[in-house]
Amino acid sequence: MKKLQTVTLGCSKNKVDTEHILSQVEDLYEIIPEGEDIPVHTILLNTCGFIGDAKEESIQAVLEAVERKRNGEAEKVIVFGCLSQRYMSELPALIPEVDAWFGAREFDPVIRELGAEPSAEKSADRYLTTPSHYAYLKISEGCDRRCSYCAIPFIRGQHKSVPMEDLVEEATRLAAKGVRELIIIAQDTTYYGLDLYRRRALAELLQKLSEVEGIEWIRIHYSYPASFPEDVLDQMADNPKVCRYMDIPLQHISDKVLDNMHRHVDGAWTRELIRKMRERVPGVVLRTTMIVGHPGEGKRDFQELLDFAQEARFERLGAFMYSEEEGTYGAENFKDTITKKVKQERLDALMTLQSEISLAFNNSRVGSEIEVIVDDFIDGVYVCRSEFESPEVDGEILVRHDSSVMGDIDPYSLIGEFIKVRVIGADEYDLIAEPLEV
């Protein structure tokens, strides 16, 4: 069989797109894992075009694939995704060695380019590129928000929810493959259902997914704060399969900056929402992202952001510097006058503060007994996560194999299984634990 290798860049939503395409062509190709350095027939790149750094990474990956083709290590290079969607009129002329370019919104042309006819029967199938015990579930495409800094709406189009019955079917098929954890993703998960059902239906979807046999954990990513559906908090508090974990990108706290960002919330709303989450879901872990250096962010605005981070004490917080993106409202209406040096200083200050908060949170967990899922076994150590860690973005819980507890069990047989551990050490990212029972 011909060898096909994929390179998926950007967010986990892109990973799902790649997996859907691979499921349609896996009978025609031997799928080579990303990063494996062997000659292949075709390299398929799924690109990101969200911000400057992501675009540079995608372009570099395309150039590396072209170089492999030039060296005889690949016969064909196909590129699709957000970068090519955004720059379709320019890229083919700039990198003519690429055999075919496709956008981000339609997969059928990519599948046909790979030699297969799209099959409706396989539309709910996935060729998993994650470990077999967890998978991302994309519940909608596109975004109706118009945040001033964001290019996603004109790259991905308007918000379009996936029907609930289709998602349940996809989850059922994933569970049959051994998936035990679903990570709910979309450009905005809390908007789910408005176009199909005329209501925010994320909580109802969570309930239906939790009824799929084999699914044990469901976690939520990419939730928008404006008009947040509070019945989701009830699911998180009362449904044992819904992790007490929420990824909710807030971006800022200053009223002026939030207004410039077109976020449709203010600082008071944001603070009240965080208070409700903490109150209604005791022990919830919150992940957020912030943007520093947005046009209009003065010293007082940034200090307010630092004060808010100290006050809210997010267990996980990431940040990035504002990047002016052509075609966005911000690029057309604001001047990016804050220097890169100042942006970097603000980013460093925020992340230094967050490092202290994350360390304090992890230290508070020392001595606790928790259930974890085993992601891997490396050099005598189980790499695990609890309901409070999402794969690929959060820290890990490292558990050394202990034969006095585990007996002569094959350690690799525990990958994808749940075990009970006691936390005995911590740093700002990871925890150290000892096994209690398997």
Steps between C-alpha positions, in 0.01 A plus 500: 500500500606857442616685810315813612634729772303785652628812674232677704576848630306731727215406728336169581208593271740450210595161641135390474483616138810298415359191671174521305691517171728211596199281579388541139833395347650254751417204271717652227805603701729390775472791745843607628504676838591866501869556568616162370782572257456250216426537128128523423286538193291796622536764770169656605529823699215650700604859568420776749455866411380648827786728612845595376700229677256230387517618140880496507498148643262382228700658219819345639331157509391539136852597396643199686254271322596651165868443584425135575330475161800663334728246669292205380353425845144573381327498164211731582423786738139603572414798719164595652366678806486853634821637348408397146139611552624844598767541232371285216556777245868538594650173618485289180716756319738539795552124553427336162661171607186417700284266288160614628360770730162483672316715751376418849127461448456206261670163536356319197747654249791395723364145522462482121852636451617209715324259266185413694134581452347662812273255682201617703517174697847593623415861588480419872819291495840616619853372452634597841832680518468536877557210740206265461342580838419867438370701207388850414138546396435808286140606558481795262691681230551870442419797722243779502702711744689794361782552746708785361830310504378167360511371143311175567152616381619580148725191489251248636170671415184532702421284801347165408412246767532127436162331567485334841418158360807514274724584796355217707563263209858622465555464875356149490742402223789655691402308814498179295864575410588523870459874558413574863545877508335753269634855477228730368634765262377766258581861424242573772349199679245703698337623177412141414142440386383856434484448124336156512283509811459874566649450844837440659507122519847416634364371833254270321778374276720427802223292654450298181872441455534386860248225423728348233629170635876505551538876537622584852626860477372799303684831518418836342734731310465839331198646680406862435406705809220714353153347560662197658236222539493439873329162469843377389614564857221273625631222276850557627387497863256207482610274213795287614619453142537874432840610625516794739718678247418799282707660228361853463720749310430841658771702319490797742324666793528875427167644380678717244703214355204259498298762313779547246513121463123483435461232766145604601577471870654735754719443802209482744325232293821301477565514874143395577519207257820373661340537845199293387722228356698471824184503710285260300775252412714459813855405411467598133828558316495796261725543199506833318705698249580870493626740234755762599584809298164541326460852354375728777651296783665758722707445813191517721315249284787256518530548876128425528565178310780406740278578798219289354731204441612526862140527619346226284794260543439300186649156536611519137569819307670552167563827319624632171594835357256686277569436133348731240317279251408637161128505426396526863318798650798570722747518213275734305396729786775498766866590482729237651710755688618285791856388432597135491737569792216628719275211395772252593554670838128479574482138389797411722347678800166325461654157455736549795199574717314200360797276567471583871124437497537168317768385742282589799208308350712193432653513850148508646436162340790324673359230727174462308382166365362523147395290203713541189502362148827356368610665175837328456776296667855630447820386673320345793263793550126519429405833338153578632233770531210564734169662407681831558758457221422510131739322262760696306438834675529428874755337727525129575489274804806277506471167683793262535418132454480324838491120477397474868171667404467396136642149519629351177248679279624608156541878545399570140168326559405787732513763223146632467398361840408684820709454814494650848805699614619723784675827412838525672674788319441796270656768284324776307408264215503138611413285801683198636282221639521146632258222402236384749301250298440394141 
